[in-house]
Amino acid sequence: MSDRPRARSALSLDVGRKRIGLAGCDALGLTVTPLNALNRGAFSNDLRQLEKLCAERRVQALVVGLPLDDEGNPTMQARHCQRYGVRLARALALPMALVNEHSSSWAAGERHRLHGDRSGRLDSAAAALLLEQWLADGPEAQPVQTAPENRGETDADAGSWTSIHPEP
């Protein structure tokens, strides 16, 4: 049984420490387009740029990639990506879905011959693969808690790994 999400304009993020790869899809979920990667800065600067992009594209959902390990367990970078996604989803008041991005950069590099790319094209190609995966398999984007940001929040408070690892 597929948990295909409802069709709508979405923005996919491949969150890295230096750049965020970005990809968007049309409101029908038919066309996925890699967008210019965002060079990371202070969250407030990232937010300003992403707010503008979301308004221009009429984004209705965020898809955030989580780099899980070979067994599907969260890595330190996955925890960072989840926290960043939750913070962004709260600030933009958009629902969010978490997608396992294990090997997405490698797959994007193979598909587009971008191995070793440092321009951000590889990051956005990976974000496009994440968005294609989400459109095909879900999970549905869910609202994120709207409570004020709590620096001490746990991963359980920020969202659930079950959205990418449903219980059997």
C-alpha positions as CSV (number, residue, x, y, z in Angstrom):
1,M,0.0,0.0,0.0
2,S,1.4,3.4,-1.0
3,D,1.3,6.4,1.2
4,R,1.5,8.8,-1.8
5,P,1.2,12.3,-0.6
6,R,-1.5,14.7,-1.8
7,A,-0.4,16.6,-4.9
8,R,0.8,20.1,-4.2
9,S,3.7,22.5,-4.8
10,A,6.5,21.3,-2.5
11,L,10.1,22.3,-1.8
12,S,12.7,19.6,-1.1
13,L,15.8,20.3,0.9
14,D,19.1,18.4,1.0
15,V,20.5,20.1,4.1
16,G,24.2,20.3,4.3
17,R,26.6,22.2,6.5
18,K,27.7,24.6,3.8
19,R,24.8,24.5,1.3
20,I,21.2,23.4,1.0
21,G,20.3,21.7,-2.2
22,L,16.8,22.7,-3.4
23,A,14.2,21.3,-5.7
24,G,10.6,22.1,-6.3
25,C,7.6,20.5,-8.0
26,D,4.5,22.0,-9.6
27,A,1.1,22.0,-7.8
28,L,0.1,18.7,-9.6
29,G,3.3,16.9,-8.5
30,L,4.2,16.1,-12.1
31,T,7.4,18.1,-12.7
32,V,10.4,18.2,-10.4
33,T,12.9,20.9,-11.0
34,P,16.3,21.3,-9.3
35,L,16.7,24.9,-8.1
36,N,19.8,26.9,-7.3
37,A,21.4,25.7,-4.0
38,L,21.4,28.0,-1.1
39,N,24.7,28.8,0.5
40,R,24.2,28.5,4.2
41,G,24.5,31.4,6.5
42,A,22.8,32.5,9.7
43,F,19.3,30.9,10.0
44,S,17.6,34.3,9.7
45,N,19.4,34.8,6.3
46,D,18.5,31.3,5.1
47,L,14.9,31.9,6.2
48,R,14.6,35.2,4.3
49,Q,15.7,33.6,1.1
50,L,13.6,30.5,1.6
51,E,10.5,32.6,2.5
52,K,10.9,34.5,-0.8
53,L,11.3,31.2,-2.8
54,C,8.3,29.6,-1.1
55,A,6.1,32.7,-1.8
56,E,7.3,32.7,-5.5
57,R,6.6,29.0,-6.0
58,R,3.5,29.0,-3.7
59,V,5.0,26.1,-1.7
60,Q,2.6,24.1,0.4
61,A,4.9,21.5,1.9
62,L,8.5,20.9,2.8
63,V,10.4,17.7,2.1
64,V,13.6,17.3,4.2
65,G,16.1,14.6,3.5
66,L,17.6,12.6,6.3
67,P,21.0,10.9,5.8
68,L,20.4,7.6,7.6
69,D,23.0,4.9,7.9
70,D,23.0,1.6,6.1
71,E,20.7,0.1,8.7
72,G,18.3,3.0,8.5
73,N,19.4,4.6,11.8
74,P,19.8,8.3,12.3
75,T,23.2,9.8,11.9
76,M,24.4,12.9,13.6
77,Q,23.8,14.8,10.3
78,A,20.3,13.3,10.2
79,R,19.5,14.8,13.6
80,H,20.9,18.2,12.4
81,C,18.8,18.0,9.2
82,Q,15.7,17.1,11.2
83,R,16.2,20.0,13.7
84,Y,16.8,22.4,10.8
85,G,13.7,21.2,8.9
86,V,11.5,21.5,12.0
87,R,12.8,25.0,12.7
88,L,12.2,26.0,9.1
89,A,8.7,24.4,8.9
90,R,7.7,26.2,12.1
91,A,9.0,29.5,10.8
92,L,7.2,29.1,7.4
93,A,4.1,27.5,8.9
94,L,4.3,24.6,6.4
95,P,3.8,20.9,6.9
96,M,6.9,18.8,6.5
97,A,7.8,15.2,5.5
98,L,11.1,13.5,6.3
99,V,12.6,11.2,3.6
100,N,15.5,8.9,3.9
101,E,18.2,10.3,1.7
102,H,20.8,7.5,2.1
103,S,23.0,7.6,-1.1
104,S,20.9,10.3,-2.8
105,S,24.1,12.4,-3.5
106,W,25.8,9.4,-4.9
107,A,22.8,8.5,-7.1
108,A,22.4,12.2,-8.2
109,G,26.1,12.3,-9.1
110,E,25.8,9.1,-11.2
111,R,22.6,10.2,-12.9
112,H,23.9,13.7,-13.8
113,R,27.7,13.1,-13.9
114,L,28.2,15.6,-11.1
115,H,30.7,13.7,-8.8
116,G,33.0,16.2,-7.1
117,D,30.7,19.1,-7.9
118,R,31.1,22.0,-5.4
119,S,28.8,24.5,-7.1
120,G,25.6,23.2,-5.5
121,R,24.3,21.5,-8.6
122,L,24.9,18.1,-7.0
123,D,23.1,19.2,-3.8
124,S,20.1,20.3,-5.8
125,A,20.1,17.2,-8.0
126,A,20.0,15.2,-4.8
127,A,17.1,17.3,-3.5
128,A,15.3,16.6,-6.8
129,L,15.7,12.8,-6.3
130,L,14.4,13.2,-2.7
131,L,11.3,15.0,-4.1
132,E,10.7,12.3,-6.7
133,Q,11.0,9.7,-4.0
134,W,8.5,11.6,-1.8
135,L,6.0,12.1,-4.6
136,A,6.1,8.3,-5.4
137,D,6.2,6.9,-1.8
138,G,5.3,9.6,0.7
139,P,4.9,10.0,3.6
140,E,2.3,12.7,3.7
141,A,3.6,16.0,5.0
142,Q,2.5,16.7,8.5
143,P,2.1,19.9,10.5
144,V,5.0,20.5,12.9
145,Q,4.4,21.6,16.4
146,T,4.0,25.3,16.6
147,A,5.3,25.6,20.2
148,P,8.1,28.2,20.5
149,E,11.5,26.8,19.6
150,N,13.1,25.0,22.5
151,R,16.9,24.7,22.4
152,G,16.6,21.7,24.7
153,E,14.1,19.8,22.7
154,T,14.7,16.1,22.0
155,D,14.4,14.4,18.7
156,A,11.1,13.0,19.8
157,D,9.8,16.5,20.5
158,A,10.8,17.7,17.1
159,G,9.2,15.0,15.0
160,S,9.2,11.3,14.7
161,W,11.5,8.9,12.9
162,T,8.4,6.7,12.3
163,S,7.5,9.1,9.4
164,I,10.3,7.4,7.5
165,H,10.3,4.1,9.3
166,P,6.6,3.1,9.7
167,E,5.9,0.3,12.1
168,P,5.1,-3.0,10.4
